[in-house]
Amino acid sequence: MKLEDEIKQKKFKNEFHKLAVNLIYTHGWWLNYQAGFFKRFQITGTQYNILRILRGQHPNPASINLLKERMLDKMSDASRLVERLKDKGLVERKICPKDRRKVEVKITKKGMELLKNIGSIEDQFEKLFIGIKPNEAKTLNELLDKLRG
């Protein structure tokens, strides 16, 4: 559906203004879809992001700083998210024996199993892009990379 119809706005200052509004609207739309998807697994999108980072680090631990650097949402509180994942048994959190100020985080077997379960139905995300051809997706990715400079 067209942005104008979605937000009931007919005119924009210019195409760049419309692009900014469209990016914000689409971001919210994506987050809402993602929240509904992950709700059935009792995690959030940012928790999923942390689990994927930890899976990539496995079997090595990751520091909280490494998680912050690699997270998609730089505004998230990685320490709080790790604590919630620990409470669910999806990660282990230990004080580094060499540097007591540093915390090491590792994904658990339960966390790996959860990612495996999510991965088996993750192709549902791709269904959202059914109206976009692969070459269009490539162009959009290139344009977004260009936008971020």
C-alpha positions as CSV (number, residue, x, y, z in Angstrom):
1,M,0.0,0.0,0.0
2,K,1.2,3.5,-0.8
3,L,2.6,5.6,2.1
4,E,0.1,8.4,1.4
5,D,-2.8,5.9,1.9
6,E,-1.3,4.4,5.0
7,I,-0.8,7.7,6.9
8,K,-3.5,9.7,5.2
9,Q,-1.2,12.4,3.9
10,K,-1.4,13.6,0.3
11,K,1.5,15.9,0.0
12,F,5.1,16.0,1.1
13,K,7.6,18.9,1.0
14,N,9.6,16.9,-1.6
15,E,10.7,13.4,-2.4
16,F,13.4,13.5,0.3
17,H,10.9,14.4,3.0
18,K,8.6,11.6,1.8
19,L,11.6,9.2,1.9
20,A,12.4,10.2,5.5
21,V,8.7,9.6,6.5
22,N,8.6,6.4,4.5
23,L,11.7,5.0,6.2
24,I,10.3,5.8,9.7
25,Y,7.0,4.3,8.9
26,T,8.5,1.2,7.3
27,H,10.8,0.7,10.3
28,G,7.8,0.7,12.6
29,W,5.9,-1.6,10.4
30,W,8.9,-4.0,10.4
31,L,9.3,-3.9,14.2
32,N,5.6,-4.6,14.7
33,Y,5.8,-7.7,12.4
34,Q,9.0,-8.8,14.1
35,A,7.5,-8.4,17.6
36,G,4.6,-10.6,16.6
37,F,6.9,-13.2,15.1
38,F,9.2,-13.5,18.1
39,K,6.4,-13.3,20.7
40,R,5.7,-17.0,20.1
41,F,9.3,-17.8,21.2
42,Q,9.0,-15.5,24.2
43,I,11.9,-13.2,23.1
44,T,12.2,-9.8,21.5
45,G,13.9,-8.9,18.3
46,T,16.9,-7.4,20.2
47,Q,17.2,-10.5,22.2
48,Y,17.3,-12.5,19.0
49,N,20.0,-10.3,17.7
50,I,22.1,-11.0,20.8
51,L,21.6,-14.7,20.4
52,R,22.7,-14.6,16.8
53,I,25.8,-12.7,17.7
54,L,26.6,-15.2,20.4
55,R,26.0,-18.1,18.0
56,G,28.5,-16.5,15.7
57,Q,31.1,-16.3,18.5
58,H,30.4,-19.8,19.7
59,P,32.3,-21.5,21.3
60,N,34.1,-18.4,22.4
61,P,32.5,-15.9,24.8
62,A,31.6,-12.4,23.9
63,S,32.0,-9.3,26.1
64,I,29.1,-6.9,26.6
65,N,31.1,-4.3,24.6
66,L,31.4,-6.7,21.6
67,L,27.6,-7.3,21.8
68,K,27.0,-3.5,21.8
69,E,29.3,-3.0,18.8
70,R,27.5,-5.6,16.7
71,M,23.9,-5.0,17.7
72,L,21.6,-3.6,15.1
73,D,19.9,-1.4,17.6
74,K,22.7,0.7,19.1
75,M,20.3,2.2,21.7
76,S,19.6,-1.1,23.4
77,D,20.9,-1.9,26.9
78,A,23.0,-5.0,26.2
79,S,23.6,-5.7,29.9
80,R,19.9,-5.7,30.7
81,L,19.1,-7.9,27.6
82,V,21.8,-10.4,28.5
83,E,20.4,-10.6,32.1
84,R,16.9,-11.4,30.7
85,L,18.3,-14.0,28.4
86,K,20.2,-15.5,31.3
87,D,17.0,-15.7,33.3
88,K,15.5,-17.7,30.5
89,G,18.5,-20.1,30.4
90,L,19.5,-19.0,26.9
91,V,22.9,-17.5,27.8
92,E,25.5,-17.9,30.5
93,R,27.1,-14.8,32.0
94,K,30.4,-15.1,33.9
95,I,33.0,-12.7,35.3
96,C,36.2,-12.9,33.3
97,P,38.9,-14.6,35.4
98,K,41.7,-12.4,33.8
99,D,39.8,-9.1,34.2
100,R,37.2,-9.0,36.9
101,R,35.7,-5.8,35.3
102,K,34.8,-7.7,32.2
103,V,31.8,-10.0,31.7
104,E,31.9,-13.0,29.4
105,V,28.6,-14.1,27.7
106,K,28.1,-17.5,26.0
107,I,25.0,-19.0,24.4
108,T,23.7,-22.1,26.0
109,K,22.5,-25.3,24.4
110,K,19.0,-24.1,25.1
111,G,19.8,-20.9,23.3
112,M,21.2,-22.8,20.3
113,E,18.1,-25.0,20.2
114,L,15.8,-21.9,20.2
115,L,17.8,-20.4,17.2
116,K,17.4,-23.7,15.4
117,N,13.6,-23.7,16.0
118,I,13.4,-20.1,14.8
119,G,15.5,-20.8,11.8
120,S,13.2,-23.6,10.7
121,I,10.3,-21.0,10.2
122,E,12.4,-17.9,9.6
123,D,11.5,-18.0,5.9
124,Q,8.3,-16.4,6.9
125,F,10.2,-13.1,7.0
126,E,11.0,-13.5,3.3
127,K,7.3,-13.8,2.5
128,L,7.0,-10.1,3.4
129,F,9.2,-9.3,0.4
130,I,7.2,-11.4,-2.1
131,G,6.4,-8.3,-4.2
132,I,10.1,-7.4,-4.6
133,K,12.3,-9.0,-7.2
134,P,15.9,-10.1,-6.2
135,N,17.4,-7.3,-8.4
136,E,15.1,-4.7,-6.7
137,A,16.2,-6.0,-3.3
138,K,19.8,-5.6,-4.4
139,T,19.2,-2.0,-5.6
140,L,17.3,-1.1,-2.4
141,N,20.2,-2.5,-0.3
142,E,22.7,-0.5,-2.4
143,L,20.6,2.7,-2.0
144,L,20.3,2.2,1.8
145,D,24.1,1.6,2.1
146,K,24.6,4.8,0.0
147,L,22.2,6.8,2.2
148,R,24.2,5.8,5.3
149,G,27.3,7.0,3.5
